[in-house]
Amino acid sequence: MLSMLDILAILLCMSAFFGYVNYHVLKLPASIGLVVMALFASFMILIIDAILPSLSIAHTVRSSLLQIDFHEVLLNGFLSALLFAGALHVNLEELAARKWAIGVMATLGVLLSTFVVGISMWFLAGLFGFNMPLIWWLVFGSLISPTDPVAVLGILKTVEVPPLLRAKIAGESLFNDGVGVVIFVILLAIAVSGKGFDPAAAASLFFSEAIGGALLGMVFGYIAYYLMLRVDEHNLEVLITLALVIGAYAVALHLHVSGPIAVVIAGLYIGNHGAKFAMTKKTREHVFQFWSLLDEILNAILFLLIGLEVLVLSVSLSYLGLAFLAIPIVLFARLMAVSVPIKLLSVRETFTTGAIPILTWGGLRGGIPVALALSLPANEYQPAILAATYAVVVFSIIVQGLTMETLVRHVITDESPEDLKGKHVK
């Protein structure tokens, strides 16, 4: 039995080795390269195990991976740091310039996508003889609808898009995962209990989680800002930001408010107001470099785990059809979640040329859907949801991630008024 130190050592060594090979051989974006190589390693292990079952390689690796609670590691571990690191680098002025679009897509868009995915999968899967209650397909819709900030922000590092469109993509991905987790919790409670839907209770829980998380993030962000304003020691200020992230997320869990929203709000506050007024140039460099480095390390481990998780998914080949069916349905739902808010808001706002295809194709999914799917109670519906989730996530990271740059080059053909605003041109 491997200890957690052994597992961490193996994951770090594999991340470093795969990263090195990707840098010199595959030359893919780091996150995509790690997923591709981990998937390749996983399938090679399965093939070797099928040819030489006496070696029991797959069983050994699987038993080691099963010691890692993917849901706990990501949602209550990595996520707080990754979200804060992402929010820290977002320009608040550009974010504010697209606040309505971000807000509508992160709420109405996620809700719309949840129901489009859930109802479509329920209807089409039923036509093929797979009968699963609508509520469980809605649970799948809720966990797969939010774009993953980790995956999205990772791709944005390698793709050039206009400033305000970049802010919209990043801002939506940072906020809609918090909204998606709240919707997931509500729908899962209904599915497990078997009771009817209570709109008043659901709305109350939704707003208390979201607004409570935002308020908590503002309080913790201001406390950290106040402390940093009164010291000039970069190591201590890095420690204050680290305490802010872990402390705010832990308190959010105990208060039953949204931890993701809390750390995003705190990250935006520290990365903009805090960086401008509470940090010297030296401190800014150290704080931002620390979080950039931590972001890269955690990203590497997370995307490696996504690729290796194929070894622990006990999914029958009979669900393969459902898995492939989910990919176009989720893409169509994403198109609806993007185009409806943009059409509604285009009456009063101007959007970048090609915003709808870029936001649709750039809505990547990553570790959060996998973590939520793995957290589902063991029943007859979990394998189907796991298969569909994993297919969408892998397609999203590899196919959509690798073609984003090509899409951007083809659809961004001119500079719209939004692009000019992003360059501060009057």
C-alpha positions as CSV (number, residue, x, y, z in Angstrom):
1,M,0.0,0.0,0.0
2,L,1.4,3.3,-1.1
3,S,1.4,6.3,1.3
4,M,0.1,9.7,0.2
5,L,3.7,10.9,0.1
6,D,4.5,8.0,-2.3
7,I,1.5,8.9,-4.5
8,L,2.4,12.6,-4.5
9,A,6.0,11.8,-5.4
10,I,4.9,9.6,-8.3
11,L,2.4,12.2,-9.6
12,L,5.1,15.0,-9.5
13,C,7.7,12.8,-11.2
14,M,5.2,11.7,-13.9
15,S,4.1,15.4,-14.4
16,A,7.8,16.5,-14.8
17,F,8.7,13.6,-17.1
18,F,5.6,13.9,-19.3
19,G,6.0,17.7,-19.4
20,Y,9.6,17.2,-20.5
21,V,8.6,14.8,-23.3
22,N,5.8,17.0,-24.4
23,Y,8.1,20.1,-24.5
24,H,10.7,18.3,-26.7
25,V,8.5,15.8,-28.7
26,L,4.7,16.6,-28.8
27,K,5.1,20.4,-28.4
28,L,1.4,20.7,-27.4
29,P,0.1,23.2,-24.9
30,A,1.2,21.9,-21.5
31,S,-2.2,20.9,-20.1
32,I,-3.3,19.2,-23.3
33,G,0.0,17.4,-23.7
34,L,-0.2,16.0,-20.1
35,V,-3.8,14.7,-20.8
36,V,-2.7,13.1,-24.1
37,M,0.3,11.4,-22.6
38,A,-1.5,10.2,-19.5
39,L,-4.3,8.7,-21.6
40,F,-1.7,7.0,-23.8
41,A,0.0,5.6,-20.7
42,S,-3.3,4.4,-19.3
43,F,-4.3,2.6,-22.5
44,M,-0.8,1.1,-22.8
45,I,-1.2,-0.3,-19.2
46,L,-4.6,-1.7,-20.2
47,I,-3.2,-3.4,-23.3
48,I,-0.2,-4.8,-21.4
49,D,-2.5,-6.1,-18.7
50,A,-4.7,-7.8,-21.4
51,I,-1.7,-9.5,-23.0
52,L,0.1,-10.3,-19.7
53,P,-2.6,-10.5,-17.0
54,S,-0.2,-12.2,-14.6
55,L,1.7,-8.9,-14.2
56,S,-1.4,-7.2,-12.7
57,I,0.0,-3.8,-13.7
58,A,-3.5,-2.3,-14.2
59,H,-4.7,-3.6,-10.8
60,T,-1.6,-2.2,-9.0
61,V,-2.0,1.3,-10.6
62,R,-5.8,1.3,-10.2
63,S,-5.5,0.4,-6.5
64,S,-3.0,3.3,-6.0
65,L,-5.3,5.8,-7.8
66,L,-8.3,4.7,-5.8
67,Q,-6.5,6.0,-2.7
68,I,-6.9,9.5,-4.2
69,D,-10.3,11.0,-3.6
70,F,-10.5,13.0,-6.8
71,H,-13.6,14.9,-5.6
72,E,-12.0,15.8,-2.3
73,V,-8.6,16.6,-3.8
74,L,-10.0,18.9,-6.5
75,L,-13.1,20.6,-4.9
76,N,-11.7,20.9,-1.4
77,G,-8.0,21.1,-2.3
78,F,-6.8,22.3,-5.6
79,L,-9.8,24.4,-6.7
80,S,-9.4,27.2,-4.2
81,A,-5.8,27.9,-5.2
82,L,-6.5,27.5,-8.9
83,L,-9.4,29.9,-8.9
84,F,-7.6,32.5,-6.9
85,A,-4.5,32.3,-9.2
86,G,-6.8,32.7,-12.2
87,A,-8.8,35.6,-10.7
88,L,-5.5,37.3,-9.6
89,H,-4.5,37.9,-13.2
90,V,-7.9,39.2,-14.5
91,N,-8.2,42.9,-15.3
92,L,-11.2,44.1,-13.3
93,E,-11.8,47.1,-15.6
94,E,-12.2,44.7,-18.6
95,L,-14.3,42.4,-16.5
96,A,-16.6,45.3,-15.4
97,A,-17.0,46.4,-19.0
98,R,-18.6,43.0,-19.7
99,K,-20.3,42.5,-16.4
100,W,-23.8,41.9,-17.8
101,A,-22.7,39.4,-20.4
102,I,-20.6,37.5,-17.8
103,G,-23.4,37.6,-15.2
104,V,-26.1,36.4,-17.6
105,M,-24.0,33.6,-19.1
106,A,-22.8,32.5,-15.7
107,T,-26.4,32.2,-14.4
108,L,-29.1,32.0,-17.1
109,G,-26.6,30.4,-19.4
110,V,-25.8,27.6,-17.0
111,L,-29.4,27.0,-16.1
112,L,-30.4,26.9,-19.8
113,S,-27.6,24.5,-20.7
114,T,-28.5,22.2,-17.7
115,F,-32.0,21.8,-19.0
116,V,-31.1,21.5,-22.7
117,V,-28.5,18.8,-21.9
118,G,-30.8,17.0,-19.4
119,I,-34.0,16.9,-21.6
120,S,-32.1,16.1,-24.8
121,M,-30.2,13.2,-23.2
122,W,-33.3,11.9,-21.6
123,F,-35.3,12.0,-24.9
124,L,-32.5,10.6,-27.2
125,A,-31.2,8.0,-24.8
126,G,-34.8,6.8,-24.3
127,L,-35.1,6.4,-28.1
128,F,-32.1,4.0,-28.0
129,G,-33.6,2.0,-25.2
130,F,-31.7,3.5,-22.3
131,N,-34.3,4.6,-19.8
132,M,-32.9,6.8,-17.0
133,P,-35.1,9.3,-15.0
134,L,-35.1,12.8,-16.2
135,I,-33.9,14.1,-12.9
136,W,-30.6,12.1,-13.2
137,W,-30.0,13.5,-16.7
138,L,-30.6,17.0,-15.3
139,V,-27.9,16.2,-12.7
140,F,-25.6,15.3,-15.5
141,G,-26.6,18.6,-17.3
142,S,-25.7,20.6,-14.2
143,L,-22.2,19.1,-13.7
144,I,-21.3,19.3,-17.4
145,S,-22.7,22.8,-18.2
146,P,-20.2,25.1,-16.4
147,T,-17.0,25.7,-18.3
148,D,-14.0,24.8,-16.3
149,P,-11.9,27.8,-15.3
150,V,-8.7,25.7,-15.0
151,A,-9.0,24.4,-18.5
152,V,-10.2,27.7,-20.0
153,L,-7.6,29.9,-18.4
154,G,-4.9,27.3,-19.4
155,I,-5.9,27.6,-23.1
156,L,-6.2,31.4,-22.9
157,K,-2.5,31.5,-22.1
158,T,-1.7,30.1,-25.6
159,V,-4.4,31.8,-27.7
160,E,-4.5,35.5,-28.7
161,V,-8.1,36.9,-28.4
162,P,-9.3,40.6,-28.1
163,P,-8.9,41.9,-24.5
164,L,-12.6,42.3,-23.7
165,L,-13.5,38.9,-25.2
166,R,-10.7,37.4,-23.2
167,A,-12.1,39.0,-20.0
168,K,-15.6,37.7,-20.9
169,I,-14.3,34.1,-21.4
170,A,-12.2,34.2,-18.2
171,G,-14.8,35.9,-16.1
172,E,-17.6,33.6,-17.1
173,S,-15.5,30.5,-16.5
174,L,-14.5,31.8,-13.0
175,F,-18.0,32.4,-11.9
176,N,-20.1,29.8,-13.6
177,D,-18.5,26.9,-11.9
178,G,-19.6,28.2,-8.6
179,V,-23.2,28.6,-9.9
180,G,-23.0,25.1,-11.5
181,V,-21.9,23.5,-8.3
182,V,-24.9,25.1,-6.5
183,I,-27.3,23.9,-9.2
184,F,-25.7,20.4,-9.0
185,V,-26.2,20.2,-5.2
186,I,-29.8,21.2,-5.5
187,L,-30.7,18.7,-8.3
188,L,-28.7,15.9,-6.7
189,A,-30.6,16.4,-3.4
190,I,-33.9,16.1,-5.4
191,A,-32.7,13.0,-7.3
192,V,-31.5,11.2,-4.1
193,S,-34.5,12.1,-2.0
194,G,-37.1,11.3,-4.7
195,K,-39.2,14.3,-3.5
196,G,-40.7,16.9,-5.7
197,F,-39.0,20.2,-6.7
198,D,-39.5,23.1,-4.3
199,P,-38.8,26.3,-6.3
200,A,-38.8,28.5,-3.2
201,A,-36.3,26.3,-1.3
202,A,-34.1,25.9,-4.4
203,A,-34.1,29.7,-5.0
204,S,-33.3,30.4,-1.4
205,L,-30.4,27.9,-1.4
206,F,-29.1,29.3,-4.7
207,F,-29.0,32.9,-3.6
208,S,-27.7,32.2,-0.1
209,E,-24.8,30.2,-1.5
210,A,-24.0,32.7,-4.3
211,I,-24.5,36.0,-2.4
212,G,-23.0,34.5,0.8
213,G,-19.9,33.4,-1.1
214,A,-19.5,36.8,-2.7
215,L,-19.8,38.6,0.6
216,L,-17.4,36.3,2.3
217,G,-14.9,36.8,-0.5
218,M,-15.2,40.6,-0.1
219,V,-14.7,40.4,3.7
220,F,-11.6,38.1,3.5
221,G,-10.2,40.1,0.6
222,Y,-10.5,43.3,2.5
223,I,-8.9,41.8,5.6
224,A,-5.9,40.6,3.5
225,Y,-5.7,44.0,1.8
226,Y,-5.7,45.8,5.2
227,L,-2.9,43.6,6.5
228,M,-0.8,43.9,3.3
229,L,-1.2,47.7,3.3
230,R,0.6,47.8,6.6
231,V,3.6,45.7,5.8
232,D,6.4,45.8,3.2
233,E,7.8,42.2,3.3
234,H,7.1,40.2,0.2
235,N,7.4,36.8,1.8
236,L,4.9,37.7,4.5
237,E,2.5,39.1,1.9
238,V,2.7,35.9,-0.1
239,L,1.8,34.1,3.1
240,I,-1.1,36.4,3.7
241,T,-2.6,35.6,0.3
242,L,-2.1,31.9,0.9
243,A,-3.9,32.2,4.2
244,L,-6.6,34.2,2.5
245,V,-7.3,31.5,0.0
246,I,-7.3,28.5,2.3
247,G,-9.0,30.3,5.1
248,A,-11.8,31.8,3.0
249,Y,-12.5,28.4,1.3
250,A,-12.6,26.5,4.6
251,V,-14.9,29.1,6.2
252,A,-17.2,28.9,3.2
253,L,-17.5,25.2,3.6
254,H,-18.5,25.5,7.2
255,L,-21.0,28.3,6.5
256,H,-22.5,26.5,3.5
257,V,-21.8,29.3,1.1
258,S,-20.0,29.1,-2.3
259,G,-16.3,28.6,-1.7
260,P,-15.4,29.0,-5.4
261,I,-17.2,32.4,-5.6
262,A,-15.6,33.5,-2.4
263,V,-12.0,32.9,-3.6
264,V,-12.8,34.4,-7.1
265,I,-14.1,37.7,-5.5
266,A,-11.1,37.8,-3.1
267,G,-8.7,37.1,-6.0
268,L,-10.2,39.9,-8.2
269,Y,-9.9,42.3,-5.2
270,I,-6.3,41.5,-4.3
271,G,-5.2,41.2,-8.0
272,N,-6.5,44.7,-8.9
273,H,-7.1,47.0,-5.9
274,G,-4.6,45.2,-3.7
275,A,-1.9,45.1,-6.3
276,K,-2.3,48.8,-7.0
277,F,-2.4,50.2,-3.5
278,A,-1.1,47.5,-1.0
279,M,1.9,46.1,-2.9
280,T,5.3,47.5,-3.9
281,K,6.7,46.6,-7.3
282,K,8.9,43.9,-5.7
283,T,6.0,42.5,-3.7
284,R,3.8,42.4,-6.8
285,E,6.4,40.4,-8.7
286,H,6.8,37.9,-5.8
287,V,3.1,37.5,-5.2
288,F,2.2,37.0,-8.9
289,Q,5.2,34.7,-9.6
290,F,4.3,32.6,-6.6
291,W,0.7,32.1,-7.7
292,S,1.7,31.5,-11.3
293,L,4.1,28.8,-10.2
294,L,1.6,27.2,-7.9
295,D,-1.0,27.4,-10.7
296,E,1.4,25.6,-13.1
297,I,2.2,22.8,-10.6
298,L,-1.4,22.1,-9.6
299,N,-2.5,22.3,-13.2
300,A,0.1,19.7,-14.2
301,I,-1.0,17.3,-11.5
302,L,-4.7,17.8,-12.2
303,F,-4.5,17.2,-16.0
304,L,-2.3,14.2,-15.4
305,L,-4.9,12.8,-13.0
306,I,-7.7,13.4,-15.7
307,G,-5.7,11.3,-18.1
308,L,-5.0,8.5,-15.5
309,E,-8.6,8.4,-14.2
310,V,-9.5,6.2,-17.2
311,L,-7.9,3.4,-15.3
312,V,-10.3,3.7,-12.4
313,L,-13.6,4.3,-14.3
314,S,-15.5,1.0,-14.1
315,V,-17.6,1.8,-17.2
316,S,-19.0,-0.8,-19.5
317,L,-18.5,-0.6,-23.3
318,S,-22.3,-0.6,-23.5
319,Y,-22.2,3.1,-22.4
320,L,-20.0,4.0,-25.3
321,G,-22.9,5.1,-27.5
322,L,-24.2,7.4,-24.7
323,A,-20.7,8.9,-24.3
324,F,-20.5,9.8,-28.0
325,L,-24.1,11.1,-28.0
326,A,-23.3,13.5,-25.1
327,I,-20.6,15.3,-27.0
328,P,-22.7,17.0,-29.7
329,I,-25.6,17.6,-27.2
330,V,-23.3,19.4,-24.7
331,L,-21.9,21.5,-27.6
332,F,-25.4,22.4,-28.8
333,A,-26.4,23.3,-25.2
334,R,-23.3,25.5,-24.9
335,L,-24.3,27.2,-28.2
336,M,-27.7,28.0,-26.7
337,A,-26.2,29.1,-23.4
338,V,-24.0,31.6,-25.3
339,S,-26.2,32.8,-28.1
340,V,-29.4,33.4,-26.1
341,P,-27.7,35.8,-23.6
342,I,-25.7,37.6,-26.4
343,K,-28.8,38.0,-28.5
344,L,-30.7,39.5,-25.5
345,L,-27.8,41.8,-24.6
346,S,-26.9,42.8,-28.2
347,V,-29.8,45.3,-28.1
348,R,-27.7,47.5,-25.8
349,E,-24.1,46.2,-26.2
350,T,-21.7,45.5,-29.1
351,F,-20.0,42.2,-29.1
352,T,-16.7,41.1,-30.8
353,T,-17.1,39.6,-34.3
354,G,-17.2,35.8,-33.8
355,A,-18.0,36.0,-30.1
356,I,-20.6,33.2,-30.3
357,P,-18.5,30.6,-32.0
358,I,-15.4,31.4,-29.9
359,L,-17.4,31.3,-26.6
360,T,-19.1,28.1,-27.7
361,W,-16.0,26.2,-28.8
362,G,-13.9,27.7,-26.0
363,G,-16.2,26.5,-23.3
364,L,-13.8,23.8,-22.2
365,R,-14.6,21.2,-19.5
366,G,-11.9,19.9,-17.1
367,G,-11.5,18.3,-13.7
368,I,-14.6,19.8,-12.0
369,P,-17.2,17.7,-14.0
370,V,-15.1,14.6,-13.4
371,A,-14.9,15.3,-9.7
372,L,-18.6,16.0,-9.4
373,A,-19.5,12.8,-11.4
374,L,-17.2,10.7,-9.2
375,S,-19.0,12.1,-6.1
376,L,-22.4,10.7,-7.2
377,P,-23.8,8.0,-5.0
378,A,-23.1,4.5,-6.4
379,N,-26.3,3.4,-8.2
380,E,-27.3,2.1,-11.6
381,Y,-27.2,5.5,-13.1
382,Q,-23.6,6.6,-12.1
383,P,-21.7,4.5,-14.8
384,A,-23.7,6.2,-17.6
385,I,-23.1,9.7,-16.2
386,L,-19.4,8.9,-15.7
387,A,-19.0,7.7,-19.3
388,A,-20.8,10.7,-20.7
389,T,-18.8,13.1,-18.5
390,Y,-15.4,11.6,-19.3
391,A,-16.1,11.6,-23.1
392,V,-17.1,15.3,-23.0
393,V,-14.1,16.3,-20.9
394,V,-11.5,14.5,-23.0
395,F,-13.0,15.7,-26.3
396,S,-13.2,19.2,-24.8
397,I,-9.6,19.4,-23.7
398,I,-8.0,17.6,-26.7
399,V,-10.1,18.5,-29.7
400,Q,-11.5,21.9,-28.7
401,G,-8.3,22.9,-27.0
402,L,-6.1,22.1,-29.9
403,T,-8.4,23.8,-32.5
404,M,-9.1,27.0,-30.5
405,E,-6.2,29.0,-32.1
406,T,-7.3,28.0,-35.6
407,L,-10.9,29.0,-34.9
408,V,-9.8,32.4,-33.4
409,R,-7.7,33.1,-36.5
410,H,-10.6,32.4,-38.8
411,V,-13.4,34.3,-37.0
412,I,-11.6,37.3,-35.6
413,T,-11.2,39.2,-38.9
414,D,-11.6,42.8,-37.8
415,E,-11.7,45.0,-34.8
416,S,-15.2,45.6,-33.4
417,P,-16.0,48.6,-31.1
418,E,-15.5,46.1,-28.2
419,D,-12.0,45.3,-29.2
420,L,-11.1,49.0,-29.5
421,K,-12.5,49.6,-26.0
422,G,-10.2,46.8,-24.8
423,K,-7.3,48.8,-26.2
424,H,-8.6,52.0,-24.5
425,V,-9.2,53.7,-27.9
426,K,-11.9,56.3,-27.7
